[in-house]
Amino acid sequence: MTLIVTNARIATMDPANPSAEAIAVTNGNIVAVGSNEDAMAFRDSRATVIDAGGRRALPGFIEPHNHMVMFASSTLEVDARTPPNRSIDGIVARLRDRAAETPQGEWVRGTRYDDTGVVEMRHPTRHDLDRATTEHPVALVHNSGHMMCVNSRALELAGVDDATADPSGGRIGRLPSTSEPDGMFYETAQELIYSRIPEYGEDELREAFRSAQAEYLRQGVTTSHDAYVGAPILNAYRRAQSEGNLKLRVNMYLGWDLLRDTGFEPRTGDVDGRLRVAGCKLISDGSIQGITAALREPYHCDPSEQGWLIYEQTELNEIVRTLHGHGYQVIAHANGDAAIDAVLDAYENALGPQPGEDHRYRIEHCQVCRPEQLQRMAWLGVIPDFFANHIYYWGDRHRDRFLGPERVLDLDPVGSAYRRGLRPLLHSDCPVTPVSPLFNVQCAAARITSSGEVLNPPERVTVEQALHAVTANAAFAAFEESSKGTLQVGKLGDFVILEEDPFDVQPHEIGSIDVAVTVIGGEVEYTSGSISI
C-alpha cells in the first residue's frame, strides 16, 4: 500500500534535508522525501496520490503531555467551564438539570470549573452543590484536576466528617474556624471521593473515546503521550486496541501506584506500533491556579500559602531510585519552583554525581522555572516539558494574582531553555486546555495572554523552534527519534498537511490554522475535505 503526496511545501524538521515537495510512504514507512519525481517513482496501480496544492506539510504532531481518556470521560460530565459558565449559580443550575435526568442515588459529575473564572472568585462549597441536589452525590472537578468539590451526600458516602484527618500529600477543605468539611478536596485527598465513584460503562466510554480520538486527529496529533495511566485508563486503551479502534500512536506513562502494585509489570516496550508503555509518571505538587503548587516563596495573593509537596524528599528519592533500577523513564509533574527543586534533587540522587546515562528524565509543566534550574537540567540531561498554554489562559492572573509581576517572568521560559542547549517540549495537558499542537506553538512563539498582553518577550521562540518542540524534540523525549519527529526515509509515515503555513502568518494566528489531512503510517486518518483524496 503506497501513499504519495506531491506539490507540497514540506518542512521535514531534518537539518540534513530541511525541505521537499513530495513524500512517498509504502507499507507504513517513508520511502522517499524529495522531488515530485522522487516520490512518483514509487507509484503503482494501487497507490493513492494526493496533490497538496502548495500547502505546508510537517511531521505528525506529537502531544507530549495529555490525558485523552480523561478527556473522553469528561465529555460525559456536566461542562462547568468558564465560558460558558460565568457564576457558581450557573454551574449549580447545570448540575441540577443533570440530576433531574439521573436516577436517584447515582452520581452527578461535573468537570473543569475555574474558581478564578467565575464572578464569585472562589471555589464552590458543599452547600452550593446541595442546591443542585441532595438526593444524588455530586462531584465537581476543578479545571486543573488537582481539586474537587462535593455535596453533603457525597461526604456521607465517603465517610468524611470533622474527625477525618488529611491524608499524606492532600488536604480536606474546612469551613472557617471549624473542622467541618466544606466540600473541597485537594490533591491526594480526592481519592477519598474517587474511590466511591463507579467507573463508566464500556459502551459509553467506547463512544466517548472515539469522539475524543477524532478531535486529536482533527488537530494533527499522530502520537499522544498519556501522562498518567492508572488501571482503568490502561484497560480503556487495551480495549480500544483489541477492538481495532485505536488510530493514534500512544505512549503511556503509568502511575507509580499501578507499577508498584503490579510488581513493575507491564514492562516498557512496544506492543504493535500503536500502544506502548513508555515509563512512569510522578506527581510532586499541585496547580498554580489552585494555589497548591509548591513555591519557594508565598503566593502573591496569599502570603500565608506556598503550596505543598506531595512527597517528602526522602520518599521521592526512594521512588525515583526504584524506578531507575527497574529501567523506567521517569517524568515528574512539577509546577512550582520548590517542586522543580525537589524533582531535580531526586533525579540527581538516582543518577549520581556524574550523570552521563541517556535516561531522558523529564519535568512536566515546569511552570515557575528559575534560570539556575534550567542550568541544572542541562547538566543532568533532564528535558523540560512546558505547559506554555498557561500564558494565554492564565497569564494575566499569574501576573496579577498568583505570582506577581516579577516572578511571572520565570513562567514557561522556553526561550531560555533553548539558549541553555535544552530540547524543550510543549503540551496542552488536555483536558485542562484543548488539544491543539498548533496552539501550543502559538503560545510559545507569541506569548500573548487572553487580554492581548505580551508576557516576557525575551522568552519567545521562533516558529521553527516551537514546531521542533512538538515534533523532533517530542520524539526524542520518548526515545523515538529513530522512527518519528522528522520526515526521513525509513521513518514512520506520520505527517500532516495544513490549510495555511505557520511560517507565513503572524505567530498569534498559528493556533487558528486548520489541519487539512492527518496521516498515520501512510493511512489517511483525518481529512477536512479540502483536498481531493
Summary of the structure (lengths in Angstrom):
residues: 533
radius of gyration: 23.2
end to end distance: 14.7
largest distance: 77.9
contacts: 1946
relative contact order: 0.14
helix: 32%
strand: 24%
